[in-house]
């Protein structure tokens, strides 16, 4: 078997040149601008970056649930892990309302949303909403669907499942709603779980419990995870590979160890330097990245990080689009410092 065939065999989802454009009153916003990444079967990819960099739009594009104002192009190729005879399918080529994408969305690819209070309907009980997903994708038998729902609530650590099954979202705490959201996402045994800021609204103790729960369930079900977050601490704990996103582009991508111990892009270095370190000088102020993220409307071809970068090269970084550079095995960076124009660091 060739190395290319082996690589395709372990690939679950491949995103190629994903672009999302939004027409605004004052011009075109390039919300996502040529994103490429691969999610491997059973592995966790972390998509990290500041708020507004395009992480959520990228993750939602996978299951075609972005607003209709988003003009999306590129390829999102899904390789089914369970159905060997199934040919890879470009999810972007499917009608968002078609039967084919609905058979994948929720069944093969599930999503945990950032705020479960808004993701759950306040009009229906938690059990009713979990059952709806099971009845759609797994069985038409309501008794069997309820039993599966109760088992999933138990798996995510919710006690007294019979009582909780008939309660409404407002009767759950934030941590319990997040657990219920995970149980609904996993009720159909998906091959890929997209977790969009799954612990943002939770306190540190509950956050740790939810992350540990996700890891144990990943091991049990053998699913892949796309973890969308701005928290590098979560990335370090959960991920196998990391894609660092800035202003709609992937600016650096590699294994989690490579990103943390051998970062290349100035933005990645800035993110890591802004983290508190165990055993560090408690009297020393944390570093910060100066400036603000520019608005991605009518952006010229240049490095989006130019105005905030301490290592920028005038006349280069602000004059042309930045190419991708391979700086090692499975390590890509989008920065002129690693090209001939920057000395080829």
Secondary structure, 3 states (H helix, E strand, C coil): CCHHHHHHHHEEEEEEEEEEEEEECCEEEEEEEEEEEEEECCCEEEEECCCCCCHHHHHHHHCCCCCCCEEEEEEEEECCCCCCCCCCEEHHHCCCCCHHHHHHECCCEEEECCCHHHHCCCCCEHHHHHHHHHHHHCCCCHHHHHHHHHHHHHHCCCCCHHHHHCCEHHHCCHHHHHHHHHHHHHCCCCCEEEEECCCCCCCHHHHHHHHHHHHHHHHHHCCEEEEEECCHHHHHHHCCEEEEEECCEEEEEEEHHHHHHCCCCHHHHHHHHCCCCCCCCCCCCCCCCCCCCCCCECCCCCCCCHHHCCCCCCCCCCCCCCCCEEEECCEEECCHHHCHHHCCC
